[in-house]
């Protein structure tokens, strides 16, 4: 899993003007790479409970979400596309990770993502 996250994930960052045209080849490529990384996130998180939680959180949240997915989400104009991307990421996260948190708090690895959701 670590090798896949570190070596196989690539989501190019293009200027917003390029990505806004959904029919452009760059935009389509970036979207395919993003959704491929979301699928990898969901697969990594499935190992929670089998592999140590801190390793799953490190791979899934610190490396995959914060290093790749969040950059793409922040570069996506606000609207339905951005909301869909955020919903899919949230759907990947195990509820059990949030059970012991007090109201209004989040996991340290999700701080930047939470800030984006609040906006």
TORVO-205227 format. One record per residue: x, y, z of N, C-alpha, C in turn; residue number from 1. Coordinates in Angstrom, 1 decimal. Each point is the difference from the previous one (the first is absolute). Layout:
// TORVO-205227
{{X,Y,Z},{X,Y,Z},{X,Y,Z},NUM}
...
This chain:
// TORVO-205227
{{0.8,-1.2,0.0},{-0.8,1.2,0.0},{0.9,1.3,0.0},1}
{{1.0,-0.1,0.8},{0.9,1.2,0.1},{0.6,0.3,-1.3},2}
{{0.5,-1.0,-0.7},{0.6,0.1,-1.3},{-1.0,0.6,-1.0},3}
{{-1.2,-0.4,0.0},{-1.1,0.5,-0.9},{-0.2,1.5,0.3},4}
{{-0.1,0.3,1.2},{-0.3,1.4,0.4},{1.2,0.9,-0.4},5}
{{1.2,-0.4,0.3},{1.1,0.8,-0.3},{0.5,0.0,-1.4},6}
{{-0.3,-1.0,-0.8},{0.6,-0.1,-1.3},{-1.0,0.0,-1.1},7}
{{-1.2,-0.4,0.2},{-1.0,-0.1,-1.1},{-1.0,1.1,-0.1},8}
{{-0.1,0.8,1.1},{-1.0,1.1,0.0},{0.6,1.2,-0.7},9}
{{-0.7,0.6,-1.0},{0.4,1.2,-0.6},{-1.2,0.7,-0.5},10}
{{-0.2,1.2,0.6},{-1.1,0.9,-0.4},{0.6,1.3,-0.4},11}
{{0.1,0.3,-1.3},{0.6,1.2,-0.5},{-0.8,1.2,0.5},12}
{{0.6,1.1,0.2},{-0.6,1.3,0.4},{0.1,0.9,-1.2},13}
{{-1.1,0.4,-0.6},{-0.1,0.9,-1.1},{-0.6,1.3,0.5},14}
{{0.2,1.1,-0.7},{-0.6,1.3,0.3},{-1.5,-0.2,0.0},15}
{{-0.7,0.8,0.9},{-1.5,-0.2,0.1},{-0.6,0.3,-1.4},16}
{{0.5,0.9,-0.8},{-0.6,0.3,-1.3},{0.1,-1.2,-0.9},17}
{{0.9,-0.8,0.1},{0.1,-1.3,-0.8},{-1.0,-1.0,0.5},18}
{{-0.2,-0.1,1.3},{-0.8,-1.0,0.6},{-1.5,0.3,-0.1},19}
{{-0.3,1.3,-0.1},{-1.4,0.4,-0.1},{-0.7,-0.5,-1.3},20}
{{0.8,-0.2,-1.0},{-0.6,-0.6,-1.3},{0.0,-1.5,0.2},21}
{{-1.1,-0.5,0.4},{-0.2,-1.4,0.3},{0.3,-0.9,-1.2},22}
{{-0.1,0.5,-1.2},{0.3,-0.8,-1.2},{1.4,-0.1,-0.4},23}
{{0.9,0.8,0.6},{1.4,0.0,-0.3},{0.6,-1.3,0.4},24}
{{1.0,-0.5,-0.7},{0.7,-1.2,0.3},{0.7,0.1,1.3},25}
{{0.6,1.1,0.4},{0.6,0.2,1.3},{-1.0,-0.2,1.1},26}
{{-1.1,0.6,-0.1},{-1.0,-0.1,1.0},{-0.5,-1.4,0.2},27}
{{-0.2,-0.7,-1.1},{-0.5,-1.4,0.0},{1.1,-0.9,0.7},28}
{{1.2,0.3,-0.4},{1.1,-0.8,0.6},{0.1,0.2,1.5},29}
{{0.0,1.3,0.4},{0.1,0.3,1.4},{-1.2,-0.7,0.8},30}
{{-1.2,0.1,-0.6},{-1.1,-0.6,0.7},{0.1,-1.6,0.1},31}
{{0.5,-0.6,-1.0},{0.2,-1.5,0.1},{1.0,-0.3,1.0},32}
{{1.1,0.7,0.1},{1.0,-0.2,1.0},{-0.5,0.3,1.4},33}
{{-0.8,1.0,0.2},{-0.6,0.3,1.3},{-0.9,-1.2,0.4},34}
{{-0.9,-0.4,-0.8},{-0.9,-1.1,0.4},{0.7,-1.3,0.2},35}
{{1.1,-0.2,-0.7},{0.9,-1.2,0.2},{0.6,0.1,1.4},36}
{{0.4,1.2,0.4},{0.6,0.1,1.4},{-1.1,-0.1,1.0},37}
{{-1.2,0.4,-0.2},{-1.1,-0.2,0.9},{-0.3,-1.5,0.2},38}
{{0.1,-0.7,-1.1},{-0.2,-1.5,0.1},{1.1,-0.6,0.8},39}
{{1.2,0.4,-0.2},{1.1,-0.5,0.8},{-0.2,0.4,1.5},40}
{{-0.5,1.2,0.3},{-0.2,0.4,1.4},{-1.1,-1.0,0.6},41}
{{-1.0,-0.3,-0.7},{-1.1,-0.9,0.5},{0.6,-1.4,0.2},42}
{{0.9,-0.4,-0.9},{0.6,-1.3,0.2},{1.0,-0.1,1.2},43}
{{0.8,1.1,0.2},{0.9,0.1,1.1},{-0.8,0.0,1.3},44}
{{-1.1,0.7,0.1},{-0.7,0.1,1.2},{-0.7,-1.3,0.3},45}
{{-0.3,-0.9,-1.0},{-0.6,-1.3,0.3},{0.9,-0.9,0.9},46}
{{1.3,0.3,0.0},{0.9,-0.7,0.8},{0.0,0.4,1.5},47}
{{-0.8,1.0,0.4},{-0.1,0.4,1.4},{-0.6,-1.1,0.8},48}
{{0.7,-0.3,1.1},{-0.4,-1.2,0.8},{0.8,-1.2,-0.3},49}
{{0.6,0.0,-1.2},{0.9,-1.2,-0.3},{1.5,0.5,0.1},50}
{{0.2,1.1,-0.5},{1.4,0.7,0.1},{-0.2,1.0,1.1},51}
{{1.1,0.3,0.7},{-0.1,1.0,1.1},{-0.6,1.3,-0.5},52}
{{-0.9,0.5,0.9},{-0.7,1.3,-0.4},{0.9,1.1,-0.3},53}
{{1.0,0.2,0.7},{0.9,1.2,-0.2},{0.7,-0.1,-1.4},54}
{{0.3,-1.3,-0.5},{0.5,-0.1,-1.3},{-1.0,0.3,-1.1},55}
{{-1.2,-0.5,0.2},{-1.1,0.3,-0.9},{-0.3,1.4,-0.1},56}
{{0.0,0.7,1.1},{-0.3,1.5,0.0},{1.2,0.7,-0.6},57}
{{1.2,-0.4,0.2},{1.1,0.7,-0.6},{0.0,-0.2,-1.5},58}
{{-0.3,-1.2,-0.5},{0.0,-0.1,-1.5},{-1.2,0.7,-0.6},59}
{{-1.2,-0.3,0.6},{-1.2,0.5,-0.5},{-0.2,1.5,0.1},60}
{{0.3,0.5,1.2},{-0.3,1.4,0.3},{1.2,0.9,-0.3},61}
{{1.1,-0.3,0.7},{1.2,0.9,-0.1},{0.6,0.0,-1.4},62}
{{0.1,-1.2,-0.6},{0.6,0.0,-1.3},{-0.9,0.1,-1.1},63}
{{-1.1,-0.7,-0.1},{-0.9,0.0,-1.1},{-0.9,1.2,0.0},64}
{{-0.7,0.2,1.1},{-1.0,1.1,0.0},{0.7,1.3,0.0},65}
{{0.9,0.2,0.9},{0.7,1.4,0.2},{1.0,0.3,-1.1},66}
{{0.6,-1.0,-0.5},{1.1,0.2,-1.0},{-0.6,0.1,-1.4},67}
{{-1.0,-0.7,-0.4},{-0.5,0.0,-1.3},{-1.5,0.4,-0.2},68}
{{-0.9,-0.6,0.7},{-1.4,0.3,-0.2},{-0.4,1.4,0.4},69}
{{0.5,0.4,1.2},{-0.4,1.4,0.5},{0.5,1.1,-1.0},70}
{{1.1,-0.2,-0.6},{0.5,1.0,-0.9},{-0.9,0.1,-1.2},71}
{{-0.5,-1.1,-0.5},{-1.0,0.0,-1.1},{-1.3,0.6,0.4},72}
{{-0.5,-0.3,1.2},{-1.2,0.5,0.5},{0.1,1.5,0.1},73}
{{1.0,0.5,0.6},{0.2,1.5,0.1},{0.1,0.7,-1.3},74}
{{0.5,-0.7,-1.0},{0.1,0.6,-1.4},{-1.3,-0.1,-0.8},75}
{{-0.9,-0.8,0.5},{-1.3,-0.1,-0.7},{-0.9,1.1,0.4},76}
{{-0.6,0.7,-0.9},{-0.9,1.1,0.3},{-1.2,-0.5,0.9},77}
{{-0.4,0.9,0.9},{-1.1,-0.4,0.9},{-1.2,-0.2,-0.8},78}
{{-0.8,-1.0,0.4},{-1.2,-0.4,-0.8},{-0.2,-1.5,0.2},79}
{{-0.9,-0.5,-0.9},{-0.3,-1.4,0.1},{1.1,-1.0,-0.1},80}
{{1.0,0.3,-0.9},{1.1,-0.9,-0.2},{0.8,-0.1,1.3},81}
{{0.3,1.2,0.6},{0.7,0.0,1.3},{-0.7,-0.7,1.1},82}
{{-1.3,0.2,0.1},{-0.8,-0.7,1.0},{0.0,-1.5,-0.2},83}
{{-0.1,-0.4,-1.2},{0.0,-1.5,-0.3},{1.4,-0.6,0.4},84}
{{1.1,0.7,-0.3},{1.3,-0.5,0.4},{0.1,-0.1,1.5},85}
{{-0.4,1.0,0.7},{0.0,0.0,1.5},{-0.8,-1.1,0.5},86}
{{-1.2,-0.2,-0.5},{-0.9,-1.0,0.5},{0.6,-1.4,-0.2},87}
{{0.6,-0.2,-1.1},{0.7,-1.3,-0.3},{1.1,-0.3,1.0},88}
{{0.8,1.0,0.3},{1.1,-0.1,0.9},{-0.5,-0.3,1.4},89}
{{-1.0,0.7,0.4},{-0.6,-0.2,1.3},{-0.6,-1.4,0.1},90}
{{-0.6,-0.5,-1.0},{-0.6,-1.4,-0.1},{1.0,-1.0,0.2},91}
{{1.3,0.2,-0.3},{1.1,-1.0,0.2},{0.4,-0.1,1.4},92}
{{-0.2,1.0,0.9},{0.5,0.0,1.3},{-0.8,-0.8,1.0},93}
{{0.6,-0.9,0.7},{-0.7,-0.9,1.0},{-0.6,0.9,1.1},94}
{{-1.3,-0.3,0.3},{-0.6,0.7,1.1},{0.7,-0.2,1.3},95}
{{0.6,-1.1,0.2},{0.6,-0.4,1.3},{1.1,1.0,0.3},96}
{{0.7,0.6,-1.0},{1.0,0.9,0.3},{-0.5,1.3,0.7},97}
{{-1.3,0.2,0.0},{-0.5,1.3,0.5},{-0.8,-0.3,1.3},98}
{{-0.2,-1.2,0.4},{-0.8,-0.3,1.2},{0.5,0.6,1.3},99}
{{1.3,0.1,0.2},{0.5,0.6,1.3},{0.3,1.4,-0.1},100}
{{-0.4,0.7,-1.1},{0.3,1.4,-0.1},{-1.1,0.8,0.7},101}
{{0.4,1.1,0.6},{-1.0,0.9,0.6},{-0.6,0.9,-1.0},102}
{{-1.2,0.5,0.2},{-0.7,0.8,-1.0},{0.8,1.2,-0.5},103}
{{0.0,0.2,-1.3},{0.7,1.1,-0.6},{1.5,-0.3,-0.3},104}
{{0.5,-1.1,0.4},{1.4,-0.4,-0.3},{0.1,-1.0,-1.1},105}
{{1.2,-0.1,-0.5},{0.2,-1.0,-1.1},{1.4,-0.6,0.2},106}
{{0.3,-1.0,-0.8},{1.3,-0.6,0.0},{1.1,1.0,-0.5},107}
{{1.2,0.0,0.6},{1.0,1.0,-0.4},{0.3,-0.1,-1.5},108}
{{-0.1,-1.2,-0.6},{0.3,-0.1,-1.4},{-1.1,0.6,-0.9},109}
{{-1.1,0.3,0.6},{-1.2,0.5,-0.8},{-0.2,1.5,0.2},110}
{{0.9,0.6,0.7},{-0.2,1.4,0.3},{-0.2,0.9,-1.2},111}
{{0.9,-0.1,-1.0},{-0.1,0.8,-1.2},{-1.2,-0.4,-0.8},112}
{{-0.3,-1.2,-0.1},{-1.3,-0.4,-0.7},{-1.2,0.5,0.7},113}
{{0.0,0.0,1.3},{-1.1,0.5,0.8},{-0.2,1.5,-0.3},114}
{{1.1,0.7,0.0},{0.0,1.5,-0.3},{-0.6,0.2,-1.3},115}
{{0.3,-0.8,-1.0},{-0.6,0.2,-1.4},{-1.5,-0.3,0.1},116}
{{-0.4,-1.0,0.7},{-1.4,-0.3,0.1},{-0.8,1.1,0.7},117}
{{0.6,0.6,1.0},{-0.7,1.1,0.7},{-0.2,1.2,-0.9},118}
{{1.0,0.2,-1.0},{-0.2,1.1,-0.9},{-1.1,-0.2,-1.0},119}
